[in-house]
Amino acid sequence: MTVIARKIRLIMKLRKCGITDTGVLAAIERVPREIFIPTQFHDQAYEDTALPIGRGQTISQPLVVASMTQELKLNDRHKVLEIGTGSGYQAAILAKLCRRVYSIERHRPLLATAEVRINELRIRNITCKAGDGMKGWIEQAPFDRIIVTAAAGDEPPPALLAQMSVGGIMVIPMGRDKASQFIYRITRTSEESYETERLMPVRFVPLLPNVARDEPDPVVDDSAQDFLSGGFAFQPA
């Protein structure tokens, strides 16, 4: 099967799973996912599955990326903060849909590789840094949209809430119990008020503070990947 045929099959699956935003679907079609994964997994680039990228992390399955991106309700005027650069794939998708992306990664080796890929694709509206995602990026705040790709426990980090613009949206997984994590969409309705909507059940790795120490890659647990069950996207921690 050709790459084009695999992309078409993936887009059709995403539509069946409730991805209706044509901008999101177009971004997923245009961004070459194979660029963001190790060479040995290129034949799986357009399968709806997570794949290891090093440092014990994975590139999320396309349904997770599409679902969270769709819930952001992006337009080309928005400034977006991403917590967790990872492979750079989610940032590349966001960059097709908004004015500028600011992305924070706690693993320096992942960040360095992601920046190389982003530069190879000549994507000019992404700025990345190594840092503590729980603190946000105060120098660039406020943000119209924030996306977090790790589970934040019972409450979103206060710094991220404070860095949302009024009318802004945050999409974030929360829940300390792995069996009760959900994606939430938080809208800042005024300077002091937020509206929270629970969207879908997930399992994500925990959101951690500080920049990770540069250590050898841990052994990758093949079970620690996104999987699809009952129409919902999951990522075991």
Backbone as a ProteinNet text record, in pm:
[ID]
protein_1_A
[PRIMARY]
MTVIARKIRLIMKLRKCGITDTGVLAAIERVPREIFIPTQFHDQAYEDTALPIGRGQTISQPLVVASMTQELKLNDRHKVLEIGTGSGYQAAILAKLCRRVYSIERHRPLLATAEVRINELRIRNITCKAGDGMKGWIEQAPFDRIIVTAAAGDEPPPALLAQMSVGGIMVIPMGRDKASQFIYRITRTSEESYETERLMPVRFVPLLPNVARDEPDPVVDDSAQDFLSGGFAFQPA
[TERTIARY]
84.4	0	87.9	54.7	133.4	111.3	201	186.6	55.6	23.1	-101.2	-222.2	-222	-333.4	-343.2	-229.4	-229.3	-283.4	-245.3	-297.7	-449.3	-497.5	-641.6	-714.6	-660.3	-722.3	-727	-618.7	-615.3	-717.8	-723.9	-819.7	-962	-992	-1126.2	-1156.8	-1057.8	-1078.1	-1103.1	-1026.1	-1044.7	-1184.5	-1233	-1369.6	-1471.8	-1453.3	-1546.4	-1544.1	-1430.1	-1415.4	-1454.8	-1510.9	-1566.2	-1483.5	-1376.5	-1298.1	-1362.6	-1428.2	-1504	-1443.1	-1347.4	-1283.1	-1195.6	-1233.8	-1160.8	-1018.3	-997.5	-863.3	-771.5	-821.7	-743.7	-711.6	-810.3	-788.2	-686.7	-695.8	-602.3	-459.9	-446	-313.5	-251.5	-330.4	-279.7	-240.9	-315.8	-282.5	-153.9	-129.9	-17	114.6	107.6	230.5	278.7	400	451.6	490.5	403.9	428.1	556.9	596.1	715.6	841.5	840.7	956.5	981.4	876.6	884.7	905.8	930.4	948.7	1077.8	1133.8	1255.2	1232.8	1338	1330.2	1267.1	1297.1	1246.1	1094.5	1029.9	884.6	813	884.2	823.7	707.4	712.4	602.1	473.6	483.8	365.9	324.2	383.1	362.7	216.3	138.5	-1.3	-99.6	-49	-137.3	-183.4	-301.6	-352.2	-296.2	-167.5	-99.5	12.1	47.9	163.2	289.6	401.7	530.3	637.1	736.5	841	930.4	970.8	1057.6	1182.8	1201.6	1315.9	1277.9	1368.6	1346.7	1222.9	1182.5	1063.6	934.4	937.5	820	770.2	648.7	593.7	536.7	527.6	447.4	305.1	212.1	74.4	9.2	-89	-164	-237	-256.8	-320.8	-457	-534.8	-666.3	-653.9	-553.8	-530.7	-493.7	-401.3	-358.1	-475.9	-551.9	-664.6	-772.9	-803.3	-909.1	-873.9	-752.9	-713.6	-702.5	-653	-641.6	-779.5	-871.8	-1007.3	-1073.6	-1049.8	-1111.3	-1056.2	-942.1	-886.3	-962.2	-1033.3	-1109.5	-1019.1	-916.8	-813.1	-853.9	-794.8	-798	-661.2	-643	-510.4	-464.9	-540.9	-498.1	-445.1	-460.5	-430.6	-281.3	-242.4	-109.7	-126.4	-51.6	-73.5	49.8	27.2	132.9	112.6	217.2	214.5	307.8	256.9	339.5	371.1	497.6	541	565.4	682.4	713.4	723.7	785.7	800.8	873.3	812.5	872.8	864.2	774.3	749.2	628.3	567.1	456.1	333	294.5	177.3	199.5	319.3	349.2	336.6	381.5	372.3	227.6	141.9	-0.7	-60	-29.2	-80.1	-36.2	88.6	144.8	69.4	2.4	-76.9	-209.1	-246.7	-380.5	-383.7	-268.3	-266.7	-154.4	-147.1	-46.3	91.4	103	233.6	218.3	315	320.2	445.1	426.2	537.1	531.7	640.9	639.1	751.7	717.9	813.3	832.1	957.5	989.4	1089.3	1067.6	1157.9	1276.2	1268.9	1378.1	1458.4	1578.4	1658.3	1688	1722.2	1749.2	1627.3	1507.9	1388.2	1368.1	1390.7	1374.1	1469	1595.2	1693.7	1652.6	1606.1	1563.4	1439.9	1344.4	1221.8	1253.1	1344.8	1379.2	1443.4	1524.1	1583.3	1473.3	1375.9	1267.7	1183.7	1152.7	1072.9	1145.4	1276.9	1354.9	1361.6	1371.6	1374.7	1246	1134.7	1006.4	982	1076.8	1069.9	943.2	912.1	800.2	856.8	812.3	875.5	797.8	681.1	601	596.2	702.6	715.7	842.3	829.1	943.5	944.1	1057.9	1066.8	1171.2	1155.4	1259.7	1252.2	1365	1368	1326.3	1234.3	1189.3	1087	1037.3	934.3	798.6	730.5	602.5	497.1	508.3	410.5	415.9	527	540.4	496.6	471.3	431.5	545.3	509.4	608.5	563.9	593.5	539	577.9	698.2	744.5	659	591.1	509.9	360.2	321.8	180.3	119.3	-13.2	-110.4	-122.5	-179.9	-199	-348.3	-380.6	-519.4	-558.9	-462.1	-486.6	-366.4	-394.2	-289.1	-325.6	-229.2	-249	-142.2	-183.3	-93.1	-101.3	13.3	13.8	65.4	33.2	61.7	-42.3	-69.4	-178.6	-137.5	-223.3	-189.1	-242.3	-291.5	-345.2	-486.5	-522.5	-660.3	-690.8	-588.1	-609.2	-504.4	-538.1	-435.8	-336	-213.5	-115.4	-164.9	-158.8	-206.6	-139.6	-10.4	59.7	-0.9	-45.6	-105.5	-241.7	-318.7	-447.6	-427.2	-327.1	-302.2	-255.4	-194.6	-139.5	-237.9	-361.1	-465.1	-525.5	-552.5	-624.8	-772.9	-845.1	-990	-1051.7	-1132.8	-1186.4	-1098.9	-982.6	-889.5	-933.6	-874.1	-908.4	-781.8	-791.6	-686.9	-745	-671.8	-708.8	-601.8	-644.7	-548.7	-605.4	-525.1	-568.7	-546.6	-642.9	-630.1	-685.9	-633.8	-678.8	-561.4	-555.9	-444.4	-455.9	-576.8	-600.7	-597.9	-511.9	-499.7	-631.2	-718.9	-846.8	-951.8	-918.1	-1019	-965.8	-869.4	-820	-912.8	-932.7	-1013.9	-944.1	-974.5	-937.9	-1041.3	-993	-1081.2	-1053.7	-1159.4	-1146.3	-1184.4	-1089	-1109.8	-1113.2	-1220.3	-1234.7	-1229.5	-1147	-1141.1	-1248.5	-1352.4	-1468.4	-1455.2	-1367.5	-1339.4	-1205.5	-1163.8	-1035.8	-1031.9	-1147.7	-1152.1	-1228.1	-1285.1	-1373.8	-1328.6	-1349.3	-1315.4	-1431.3	-1456.9	-1559.4	-1490.3	-1524.6	-1457.3	-1554.2	-1513	-1592.6	-1510.2	-1569.7	-1502.5	-1535.9	-1432.8	-1453.1	-1446.2	-1332.3	-1321.4	-1218	-1235.3	-1140.8	-1010.4	-900	-766.6	-676	-558.8	-451.3	-324.3	-267.1	-145.4	-35.7	86.6	198.4	179.7	233.1	210.8	286.8	227.9	294.2	393.7	521.8	627.6	695.3	746.6	815.3	961.3	1022.2	1165.9	1209.3	1332	1392.4	1452.1	1425.2	1475.3	1627.3	1690	1833.8	1866.1	1980.1	2021.3	2083.6	2002.7	2045.6	2024.1	2087.8	2064	1916	1873.3	1734.2	1696.2	1580.1	1531.1	1484.6	1471.7	1419.1	1274.3	1239.4	1104.6	1012	904.4	799.2	699.2	694.8	607	460.5	425.4	285.5	249.7	352.5	327.5	303.5	200	163.5	15.2	-23.9	-166.5	-235	-361.6	-438.9	-581.7	-657.3	-794.8	-886.1	-980.9	-1072.4	-1208.9	-1309	-1444.2	-1463.7	-1382.2	-1398.9	-1324.9	-1258.1	-1183	-1034.8	-958.6	-814.2	-750	-661.8	-596.6	-446.3	-376.5	-230.9	-189.4	-156.8	-120.1	2.4	-0.5	115.5	218.3
-119.6	0	124.6	220.8	343.2	433.6	530.1	627.1	703.6	742.9	817.3	733.9	606.9	519.3	501.8	492.4	479.8	605.4	721.2	847.7	854.7	817.3	820.9	728.8	610.4	516.1	573.7	640.4	701.3	812.9	900	1011.3	958.2	853.4	793.8	739.5	678.5	626.4	740.2	847.9	961.5	1020.3	1029	1077.7	988.5	858.1	764.7	777.8	819.2	832.4	971.2	1055	1181.7	1304.5	1293	1410.8	1473.9	1586.8	1652.9	1785.6	1837.4	1964.3	1944.9	2008.3	1987.1	2042	2145.9	2199.3	2100	2034.9	1933.5	1817.1	1769.2	1658.2	1695.6	1817.6	1862.5	1871.5	1918.3	1927.7	1790	1693.5	1556.8	1497.6	1532	1483.2	1547	1673.5	1747.3	1724.8	1697.6	1681.8	1537	1514.2	1377.4	1314.8	1230	1172.4	1090.6	1031.6	947.2	1025.5	1156.7	1239.8	1240.3	1219.6	1236.6	1105.9	997.4	867.8	802.5	710.6	640.3	564	550.2	489.5	351.5	272.4	134.7	126.6	238.9	238.1	311.4	347.1	423.5	350.5	218.4	144.5	151.7	200.7	214.6	360.8	449.2	592.1	632.8	566.2	605.1	502	422.7	340.3	423.4	393.9	468.6	407.6	428.2	370.2	462.6	450.8	523.5	447.3	520.3	459.4	520.9	441.9	494.1	594.7	698.5	802.8	823.2	738.9	754.2	817.3	809.1	862.9	803.5	683.3	620.8	685.9	769.8	843.1	788.1	826.6	786.1	905.6	890.9	982.2	930.1	1015.6	972.5	923.5	836.2	787.4	904.6	901.3	1012.7	1051.8	956.1	991.7	1079.7	1053.4	1138.4	1279.4	1288.7	1419	1494.2	1425.3	1489.7	1532.3	1447.6	1478.7	1600.2	1602	1714	1843	1832.4	1951.3	2005.2	1918.4	1961.8	2033.6	1985.4	2046.6	2185.4	2219.9	2354.1	2462	2423.1	2518.8	2631.8	2592.4	2686	2771.5	2891.4	2968	3032	3096.1	3143.8	3269.5	3316.9	3430.6	3387.4	3261.1	3214.9	3194.8	3227.6	3195.7	3078.9	2970.4	2844.5	2806.3	2760	2701.7	2551.4	2476.8	2330.9	2286.2	2203.8	2147	2002.5	1978.5	1846.7	1840.9	1887.5	1888.4	1747.2	1656.6	1518.9	1511	1443.9	1428.3	1555.6	1646.8	1766.2	1754.2	1635.5	1612.5	1695.5	1694.9	1772.9	1921.3	1971.1	2111.9	2142.8	2050.1	2071.2	2077.3	1994.3	1998.3	2132.5	2175.6	2302.6	2418.9	2412.3	2522.3	2545.7	2442.9	2457.7	2530.1	2544.5	2591	2720.4	2769.5	2888.1	2982.2	3096.5	3197.3	3157	3114.4	3077.4	2974.3	2883	2779.2	2800.1	2800	2797	2662.3	2586.4	2449.2	2426.7	2358.6	2332	2181.3	2138.3	1996.4	1981	1883	1863.5	1772.1	1697.7	1609.7	1679.5	1724.2	1798.6	1719.1	1590	1516.3	1510.6	1494.7	1495.3	1632	1735.9	1871.7	1898.2	1857.7	1881.5	1812	1688	1613.8	1676	1717.5	1779.4	1907.2	1986.9	2112.9	2088.1	1982.4	1947.4	1913.3	1833.6	1793	1913.8	1999.2	2118	2207.6	2222.2	2302.4	2237.2	2104.4	2034.4	2058.6	2069.9	2094.6	2243.3	2327.2	2472.1	2532	2483.3	2538.7	2652.9	2773.6	2891.6	2951.9	2899.6	2961.8	2877.4	2799	2723	2768.2	2798.5	2830.5	2732.2	2666.2	2563.6	2600.7	2543.6	2556.7	2438.2	2409.4	2311.8	2381.7	2319.9	2384.4	2302.9	2361.2	2301.7	2344.9	2253.6	2287.3	2330	2286.1	2322.4	2471.3	2536.2	2679.8	2762.7	2697.5	2769.7	2852.2	2957	3042.6	3186.3	3238.4	3365.7	3480.4	3471.2	3580.8	3597	3490.8	3494.4	3497	3488.8	3490	3628.1	3636.5	3527	3448.6	3328.2	3240.4	3223.2	3216.8	3192.9	3047.6	2959.2	2816	2751.6	2650.7	2571.2	2424.6	2342.1	2198.2	2129.1	2034.8	1962.4	1814.7	1750.4	1610.9	1515.9	1547.5	1459.9	1488.7	1389.6	1402	1484.3	1581.7	1681.3	1651.2	1532.6	1506.1	1558.4	1610	1653.4	1793.1	1875.8	2015.4	2055.5	2145	2196.3	2283.5	2292.4	2378.5	2522.8	2586.7	2725.3	2821.9	2800.2	2890.9	2886.3	2768.9	2757.6	2825.7	2810.7	2880.6	3031.4	3079.7	3224.2	3277.7	3193.4	3237.8	3225.2	3184.2	3181	3319.8	3357.6	3482.1	3460.3	3568.6	3557.9	3511.9	3408.1	3345	3232.2	3214.4	3110.8	2971.4	2870.7	2730.3	2652	2565	2468.1	2328.3	2240.5	2099.2	2020.9	1945.7	1883.5	1754.4	1647.4	1527.4	1547.1	1502	1512	1386.9	1358.7	1246	1167.6	1153.4	1081.8	931.9	881.4	738.8	706.8	614.8	581	533.4	480.3	429.5	539.8	661.5	767.6	898.4	887.7	1007.3	1043.1	1173.5	1223.4	1342.4	1364.2	1490.1	1594	1711.2	1822.3	1941	2013.1	2141.5	2249.7	2339.4	2447.3	2579.3	2655.5	2784.9	2894.6	2995	3108.5	3208.4	3217.4	3299.8	3444.6	3467.6	3603	3599.6	3712	3715.4	3616.3	3590.4	3506.1	3375.6	3353.3	3238.5	3146.8	3015.7	2913.6	2814.8	2768.5	2667.2	2538.6	2427.7	2300.6	2199.4	2133.8	2028.3	1899.9	1790.1	1660.5	1598	1553	1510.2	1359.2	1297.7	1154.6	1090.1	961.7	892.7	862.8	879.1	851.9	802.1	755.6	730.8	789	883.8	950.7	935.8	950.7	959.4	1085.9	1090.7	1206.8	1330.5	1445.3	1573	1594.2	1610.7	1619.5	1756	1802.2	1931.6	1920.1	2036.2	2048.5	1989.6	2019.3	1962.3	1827.4	1724.5	1590.4	1586.9	1506.1	1487.3	1410.4	1444.4	1375.3	1241.3	1136.6	1001.5	912.6	793.9	701.8	668.2	642.6	605.5	485.2	490.3	371.8	268.2	145.4	40.5	72.4	68.5	101.4	-14.5	14.1	-84.4	-74.8	-177	-172.4	-160.4	-194.8	-182.4	-38.6	45.4	185.1	270.7	235	307.4	334.1	433.9	461.9	339.3	319.7	216.1	262.5	201.7	242	135.2	177	81	145.4	83.6	134.1	273.3	311.3	441.3	553.5	524.7	626.5	599.7	706.4	694.6	689.2	594.2	575.6	576.2	619.7	613.4	562.6	434.7	383.3	454.8	481.3	544.2	438.9
0	0	0	-84.6	-95.1	26.4	43.7	152.4	137.6	15.5	-7.3	34.4	-1.5	35	185.7	252.3	398.4	464.9	411.3	464.8	448.1	330.1	305	401	423	516.2	657.3	699.6	832.7	844.1	744.5	747.8	755.8	681.8	685.9	824.9	889.3	1024.7	1123.5	1110.9	1201.2	1185.9	1063.3	1039.9	1110.3	1099.7	1162.7	1314.5	1368.4	1513.5	1564.3	1477.2	1523.3	1495.9	1416.7	1381.2	1258.7	1280	1173.9	1130.3	1205.9	1172.3	1048.5	938.5	814.2	820.9	901.5	917.5	986.3	1089.6	1161	1068.3	994.9	902.7	794.5	744.1	641.6	696.4	821.5	882.6	898.4	942.5	959.1	823.7	720.3	586.5	534.5	567.7	512.4	587.4	718.2	797	784.6	737.3	719.8	853.9	906.7	1039.6	1044.7	930.1	929.5	966.1	941.9	976.2	1126.7	1205.6	1350.4	1426.5	1355.9	1421.7	1374.1	1453.2	1410.6	1279.5	1203.4	1070.3	1072.3	1175.2	1178.6	1191.1	1221.9	1236.4	1122.4	1017.3	909.2	843.4	841.3	779.5	861.2	985.7	1071.8	1089.6	1011.2	1032.6	1022.6	939.5	920.7	975.3	1069.9	1151.3	1270.3	1322.3	1438.1	1565.3	1584.2	1698.5	1744	1870.9	1922.9	1888.2	1883.9	1852.4	1941.7	1982.5	2071.5	2001.7	2076.1	2021.1	2105.9	2208.6	2297	2429.6	2527.4	2661.7	2727.6	2682.8	2739.5	2697.7	2593.3	2548.4	2415.2	2379.1	2249.8	2175.2	2044.1	1963.8	1972.1	2008.1	2031.3	1903.3	1921.1	1805.9	1740.5	1611.2	1541.2	1597	1646.8	1701.6	1824.7	1908.9	2026.4	1981.7	1887.3	1836.4	1775.4	1691.6	1623.8	1722.5	1818.6	1915	1999.7	2054.1	2139.1	2059.1	1936	1851.6	1817	1783.2	1749.2	1865.9	1987.9	2105.7	2136.3	2079	2099.7	2022.1	1917.2	1834.9	1785.5	1711.3	1669.3	1549.6	1543	1419.1	1397.9	1282.8	1243.8	1317.6	1413.1	1496	1632.5	1665.6	1800.8	1826.4	1949.1	2001.4	2097.9	2074.7	2146	2226.7	2348.8	2431.9	2436.2	2401.5	2410.3	2522.1	2612.6	2719.2	2681.1	2644.1	2601.9	2452.2	2407.8	2264.5	2209	2285.9	2240.5	2108	2011.2	1879.1	1795.8	1833	1754.3	1663.6	1657.1	1565	1600.3	1727.7	1767.8	1740.1	1767	1739.3	1590.8	1506.7	1362.1	1315.5	1374.9	1342.6	1386	1507.6	1558.4	1469.6	1422.9	1344.3	1214.5	1163.6	1041.2	1067	1193.6	1228.3	1307.4	1351.9	1437.2	1395.1	1463.9	1428.5	1476	1603.6	1657.8	1768.4	1774.6	1877.3	1962.1	2093.1	2188.6	2259	2252.1	2301.9	2402.3	2513.6	2621.4	2636.1	2645.9	2664.7	2779.1	2866.2	2979.4	2945.8	2836	2793.3	2683.1	2714.8	2618	2489.2	2498.6	2373.7	2281.3	2335.8	2253	2188.8	2266.5	2214.4	2098.4	2112.9	2007.7	1878.1	1889.7	1770.8	1709.1	1792.3	1742.1	1665.8	1716.6	1649.6	1513.6	1502.6	1373	1273.1	1316.7	1226.8	1183.5	1278.7	1248	1147.8	1164.7	1071.3	933	929.3	801.1	722.2	792.8	727.5	701.1	743	722.4	785.1	902.7	979.2	1062.9	1038.1	1097.4	1213.1	1245.7	1351.9	1478.8	1503	1627.3	1698.5	1827.8	1913.1	2029.6	2051.5	2155.8	2260.4	2378.8	2480.6	2576.1	2641.5	2748.8	2876.9	2951.7	3073.6	3148.2	3255	3339.6	3286	3220.4	3160	3259.8	3383.7	3484.9	3517.8	3483	3507.7	3387.5	3274.8	3155.3	3098.5	3026.3	2959.1	2981.1	3098.6	3143.3	3050.7	2990.8	2905.8	2779.8	2739.5	2617.6	2646.7	2772.1	2810.1	2785.8	2767.2	2776.2	2645	2656.9	2543	2515.3	2386.8	2347.7	2368.7	2352.5	2368.2	2435.9	2519.7	2583.6	2567.9	2527.6	2518.1	2600.8	2684.3	2772.8	2737.5	2717.4	2673.1	2781.1	2907.8	3020.8	3128.3	3213.1	3309.8	3430.4	3466.3	3567.7	3707.1	3734.3	3866.2	3878.1	3996	4020.7	3968.4	3954.3	3914.9	3812	3720.8	3628.3	3703	3656.3	3721.8	3727.1	3842.6	3855.8	3757.6	3729.7	3638.5	3498.6	3456.4	3323.5	3320.4	3425	3431.4	3424.1	3496.1	3500.3	3365.7	3283.8	3156	3040.2	3068	2966	2949.2	2826.8	2803.6	2834.4	2862.4	2881.6	2749.8	2756.7	2636.6	2586.2	2648	2606.2	2648.1	2584.3	2609.1	2639.5	2740.3	2769.1	2752.8	2684.3	2675.1	2748.2	2850.4	2941.8	2999.3	3005.4	3077.7	3227.8	3308.4	3453.4	3519.9	3640	3719.5	3774.4	3905.8	3967.7	3949.7	3949.6	3931.9	3783.2	3743	3601.6	3541.9	3625.7	3576.5	3564.7	3607.7	3605.9	3547.1	3458	3390.1	3274.8	3255.1	3145.5	3082.5	2955.6	2891.7	2932.8	2972.5	3008.8	2917	2885.8	2817	2915.9	2943.7	3040	2964.4	2981.9	2916.6	3021.6	2999.9	3092.3	3052.4	3132.9	3098.2	3145.8	3245.1	3292.9	3364.8	3420.4	3491.7	3607.3	3669.7	3788.4	3768.9	3650.1	3632.9	3519.3	3543.5	3445.3	3434.7	3315.6	3291.7	3247.2	3312	3284.6	3227	3118.2	3055.6	3050.3	3093.8	3085.3	2950.1	2877.2	2739.7	2720.5	2743.8	2716.2	2806.8	2836.3	2924.9	2853.7	2926.1	2872.4	2984	2946.8	3042.5	2984.6	3055	3010.7	3115.2	3070.2	3164.4	3248.4	3370.4	3457.6	3411.1	3438.4	3416.1	3529.9	3496	3596.9	3592.1	3707	3711.7	3669.9	3646.7	3624.4	3489.9	3453.4	3332.9	3369.9	3289.6	3318.7	3308	3392	3382.2	3255	3193.4	3071	3108.8	3094.9	3127.4	3006.3	3004.1	2892.4	2880.1	2757.5	2734.4	2818.1	2887.2	2955.4	2854.1	2900.5	2814.7	2781.8	2653.2	2611.1	2639.2	2709.8	2734.2	2620.5	2536.6	2419.6	2455.9	2580	2620.9	2653.7	2674.4	2712.8	2590.2	2517.1	2397.6	2399.1	2319.9	2304.4	2246.9	2285.5	2219.8	2212	2123.2	2099	2153.5	2237.8	2297.8	2312	2253.5	2266.8	2212.3	2114.3	2052.8	2123	2234.6	2307.1	2295.3	2296.9	2285.3	2422.8	2442.3	2570.7	2551.7	2656.4	2657.5	2795.4	2809.6	2941.2	2996.3	3125	3188.3	3221.1
[MASK]
+++++++++++++++++++++++++++++++++++++++++++++++++++++++++++++++++++++++++++++++++++++++++++++++++++++++++++++++++++++++++++++++++++++++++++++++++++++++++++++++++++++++++++++++++++++++++++++++++++++++++++++++++++++++++++++++++++++++++++++

